[in-house]
Amino acid sequence: MEIINFVWEYQPKVFNRDDIKLPNFLGNERKIVVGIPYCWGGYISVDISDRIDVKNFKDAIEKDYVPGNVLTEGGYKAKTAGLDCSGFVGAVYNLPEKVSTKTLKRYFKYISIKKLNLWIFLMLKVSTRLFI
């Protein structure tokens, strides 16, 4: 819930980068935002970061990292902050490393869809199915 309820101030800037695309909800106006934005390949959240130069999302924004990146080509784009799908799972479960949808199996096991209950959260990412 800390990730979903995290409050921060968005201050639009000109980034002059064609390798990133901001999430549409950020727009061109200064505003208070709730939640950590999606960031392709990202693992920077409320209390974690896989970047050496930043401690967390707040620190990244203060150091002029770009908040989010929805351009899903290639890998992580330098100086962008937020979480991707597997980064969100890693942050929620406090995993000791940034995992991908392929490496999540180190921490979780497959469960037959027949054994799922209605209360289980289901995340779908392209053709990858991740049941938590």
Beta strands, then each sheet from edge to edge (+ up, - down):
strand 1: 7-10
strand 2: 31-34
strand 3: 66-67
strand 4: 80-81
strand 5: 122-125
strand 6: 128-131
sheet 1: 1+ 2-
sheet 2: 3+ 4+
sheet 3: 5+ 6-
end
